[in-house]
Amino acid sequence: MNEENKFNAFKRIFEGENLPEEHKEQVMQQIDTLKFIMDVADIFTIKQVKANSQLCEALLNNEQEDHNSSEDVD
């Protein structure tokens, strides 16, 4: 048994065997689906929070600028 197979359980299980091409295609499709789900989740979680915080910051800065400019007029 070579050094790589010693640490990779899957290679030990299927040593000398090849997976059918249809299984490889299914695995790749599942990986693509998971990547898509992660991208969608990223849009609606992390990026949404960032966008909300940037919007709040912009609104607060705008309100402060309006308040400061009205004090200058008085």
C-alpha positions, 0 to 999 in steps of 0.5 A: 500500500503506498503512502497516499492510500494509507491516509485516504480511506476512499482510495483504500475502499475502492483500490483498483476500481474505477467509479462509473462515469455516471457517478462522477457526473452525479457528484459534480452536479451535486457539487455545483448545486451546493455551490449555487445554494451557498451563493444564494445563502450568501446573498441573503445573509452576509451580503444582505447584512452588509448592504443594510449596514451600509444603507443605515450608515449612509442615511445617518451620515446624510441626516448628520450633514443635513443637521449640520448644514441647518445649524450653519444657516441659523 
